[in-house]
Amino acid sequence: MGTGDFICISMTGGAPWGFRLQGGKEQKQPLQVAKIRSQSKASGSGLCEGDEVVSINGNPCADLTYPEVIKLMESVTDSLQMLIKRRVDAPFHFLEDQSHLPSLPRLLGSSSLLTATLANQQMGL
């Protein structure tokens, strides 16, 4: 997928999470977010379509087939943590309520250019 930023996405409250995945080892494609449902936990978490899923709750996804990923997702009960890789040139969109913007520096890490850009936009800079 080329260069990109690594971002930790966290959601709580159990399924449905509100996103669909595609790809997997058997398809020789990285596991990616194919669709985000509006007004879902995923849409409010900052997850974006096209994000590459690196790990789910600490389990690396690079060598998992799609059925193995589905089995892993079904084992998640209350808390979902995903390490994702986002292309540098990918737009970052908030689909829903933007009240979670102040938490982005913590979520993305203080060294992220995206964090600084979003913080500046929020402050009107």
N, C-alpha and C positions, 0 to 999 in steps of 0.2 A: 504493500500500500504506500510505500515511500515514507518520507519524513512526516512526523506529526507530534502532537502533544499527548502525553499520558494523563488521564483524568480518572479520578475515583468517583463513582456514582453510587449513592446509597439510597435505598428505599425501604420503608417498613410497612407493616400492616398486612402482609400476605398477598397472595395472588387474588385477582388478576393484576399484573403489573402494568399492562397497557402497551406492550411492544411485541413485535414479531421479529424473529431472526431468520437468516438465510446463510447458506454456505456450509462449510464443514470439511473435514479431512477427505471424505469420500468424493466430494465434488472438486477437490483441489482448489478450494476457495477459502479465504479467511472467513471466520464467523463474523457476520455483520448484522447491524440493526437494519431491518428492511422497512419497517413501518412503526410509527408511533401513533397510538390512538389519542385523539384530543381529550382533554379533561381527565387524563389518567395519571397515575403515580409517575410513570415514565416521562410524561410531558412536563410535569412539574419539577422533575429531578435534574433537568438539563441534558438528558440523553437525546441524541440527535440521530436521525436517519443517516446511514452511511458510516456510523461509528463502528470500528472494529472491536470486537469483544476479546480482550486478552485473557481475562480470568473472571470466574464467577465464584464468589465467596472463597477466594484463595485457590481455586482449582484452575490450573492453566487449561486453555481451550484449544491451543494450536493443533494438538494431535487428537482431538475428539471428533467423532462423526456427528452428524446432525442428530441421529437417534440418541447418542450418548449425551449430547447437550440437553435434549428434551428430558431425559431421565434425571440429569443433574438439576435442571430447573424445577422439576416436579418434587424433588427432595427438599427444596427451599421452602421453609414454613413462614417465618415472620419477617426476617431481615434479609435483604438482598444487597450485596456489595459487588459492584462490577468495576474492574479496571478496564478502561477502554482507551483506544488509540484513535485520535481524531486528526485527520489530515490537516496540515498547516493551512492549506488553501480552502478548507471547508468552512462555510458560513456557520455561525453559531446563532441559533434562533431560540427564543423563548416562545413556546406555543401558548402558554397559559399565563396565569398570575405571575407577575414579576416581583412579588414581595420577597422572594428568596434571594434576590440579588446581593444583599449585604453578606450572605454566607458564601458567596462564590470565592473570595480570596482564600478562605479556609479549605474549600472543596478542591480548588484547582492548584493551590500552592502559590506562595508569594512570588516565585520566580517566573510565573507564566505571563507571557506577553498578553494573552487573552484576559487574564485577571486585571492587568493594568488598564487595558483598553476598556473593559466593562466598568471598572471602577471610575475611570475618567468620564465615561458616558453618563454614569449615574450621577456624578457630581456636576455634570454640565460642562465639562472641560473639553 
